[in-house]
Amino acid sequence: MERSDKTKGVRRTSEGRDAVFQNLKGRIEGRKARIAVIGLGYVGLPLAVEFARSGFRVTGIDTEKKKIDRVNSGNSYIRDVPSEELLREVGAGRLEATGDFSRLLEMDCVSICVPTPLRKTRDPDVSSIVSAAKQIAKYLHRGELVVLESTTYPGTTDELILPMLEETGLKVGKDFFLGFSPERVDPGNKKFMTKNIPKVVGGVTPKCSEVAVALYKCSMSSVVPVSSTKVAEMVKLLENTFRSVNIGLVNEIALMCDKMKIDVWEVIEAAASKPFGFMPFYPGPGLGGHCIPIDPFYLSWKAKLSGFEARFIELAGQVNSSMPYHVVNKVGEALNSVRKSVNGSSILLLGVAYKADVDDIRESPALDIYQMLTARGAEVSYCDPHIPEIKTDSFCAKAKPLTADVLERADCVVITTAHSVFDYKLVASKAKLIFDSRNVLKGVRSSKIWRL
Ligand SMILES: NC(=O)c1ccc[n+]([C@@H]2O[C@H](COP(=O)([O-])OP(=O)(O)OC[C@H]3O[C@@H](n4cnc5c(N)ncnc54)[C@H](O)[C@@H]3O)[C@@H](O)[C@H]2O)c1
């Protein structure tokens, strides 16, 4: 396939280069620009739909054939994207999916939404970004905007992606444009979604910023321009580090209150009555999801390269990752109080998703609790209507329905995720012993209920 240079005939003089910029901006503002979204997961699919909804023709590119087929048949696999909406965009010819990267030749704008996990050593794994950037470089053409949206360490756009794209001989800010815009979506949040979460945007050059801001202004309710890609990358890491550290603090307070026999939940509720200077965070069985447990370590890794030790991040990580052990120990104490041991007991976990009302088990602390209790000899099972099956490298299990019989059979019920569909009245009345790590049974007084 030939490179489709929409600026063919435009000379590579400074005038010509300005024409490249004006042409792209005009195509974006006139909704004529073709947009590719690479990576159609929790972030990429809602973004692709949002671009399509605002009138652009969008092509999603993914390496998973199942996702491609489902997008093309309007059958959504992301809860926040109803199938009817997907079908509407696909049916109108504004959205399609493919695994063919050569389609990048037709695109004016490309958003990269691929995963950024940690390696076992807790170092960033940016291999998906590198592989997407290689494909973009292969098909890069004049008048193209590339925006990285994956959460990553400050410097990724400038130090990793930019050299790969400039190796083609094309110049950033002149022939093509490059920026970073962190995705801040909160799956399951009904109030703030892709469209109405302000979009922070930073470009490699002022022209890169301008053209990226123009793109997001077409589809998002508000755009927050910042001076560089590094600032934009750092914004996202500050937000998630803020959460991780505050959750770490409140988890430590919970461990402290446990020793001092003080009800931490009552303390937080009363402290939250202060109308200024306090923001409540809640303790729990540990951090989960693809962001909070991972992103701060992208930052501490990069800070270390500059000779800086990010102490809050490391400490919060230690406290937060100790919480599943704490839950397992408390379950042991609870069983002990009724003359039972973990070994040989039947333990039912309520909820294995990493947070309430989502169907995502990535990094979920419930998986650690499941495995630790199993290793101590318990017979573990779980209820979670959002996760019918667990398949990990370490174990596989199938969900049980939440019935009176299932609750009565368990020696201990552990509330690990506060899904709103659970019938907590039934849980409180039928379970013999309960460990509530989320305070969902707040206000229910019973000696059989243990709280975090
Ligand atoms: N999930 C969230 O709540 C959330 C929120 C904000 C930011 N983020 C960040 O957004 C990024 C994406 O996260 P996600 O939750 O959407 O991940 P995801 O795993 O749900 O989706 C990623 C998609 O990218 C595809 N993919 C992987 N490598 C690819 C490649 N080289 N080329 C094309 N497709 C490829 C995968 O098949 C998958 O469909 C991550 O950096 C994450 O930290 C996630």
The ligand as a Gaussian input file, in Angstrom:
#p B3LYP/6-31G(d) Opt

LIG

0 1
 N       -8.285000       0.560000      32.970000
 C       -8.287000       1.758000      33.531000
 O       -9.093000       2.046000      34.411000
 C       -7.304000       2.818000      33.099000
 C       -7.561000       4.140000      33.461000
 C       -6.678000       5.126000      33.064000
 C       -5.530000       4.789000      32.350000
 N       -5.297000       3.484000      32.032000
 C       -4.084000       3.194000      31.256000
 O       -4.464000       3.026000      29.904000
 C       -3.659000       2.021000      29.260000
 C       -4.541000       0.920000      28.712000
 O       -5.215000       0.293000      29.782000
 P       -6.495000      -0.615000      29.580000
 O       -7.078000      -0.815000      30.923000
 O       -7.352000      -0.069000      28.491000
 O       -5.810000      -1.960000      29.076000
 P       -6.548000      -3.214000      28.394000
 O       -5.682000      -4.379000      28.657000
 O       -7.977000      -3.247000      28.803000
 O       -6.519000      -2.851000      26.847000
 C       -5.376000      -2.776000      26.099000
 C       -5.667000      -3.286000      24.699000
 O       -4.488000      -3.126000      23.922000
 C       -4.318000      -4.267000      23.088000
 N       -2.908000      -4.318000      22.736000
 C       -1.859000      -4.703000      23.477000
 N       -0.702000      -4.523000      22.799000
 C       -1.052000      -4.026000      21.594000
 C       -0.320000      -3.621000      20.458000
 N        1.004000      -3.679000      20.436000
 N       -1.000000      -3.187000      19.393000
 C       -2.353000      -3.108000      19.400000
 N       -3.102000      -3.444000      20.466000
 C       -2.446000      -3.895000      21.538000
 C       -4.817000      -5.411000      23.928000
 O       -5.206000      -6.507000      23.134000
 C       -6.010000      -4.759000      24.640000
 O       -7.198000      -4.915000      23.912000
 C       -2.679000       1.566000      30.346000
 O       -1.525000       2.317000      30.247000
 C       -3.398000       1.901000      31.634000
 O       -2.505000       2.100000      32.709000
 C       -6.166000       2.499000      32.368000

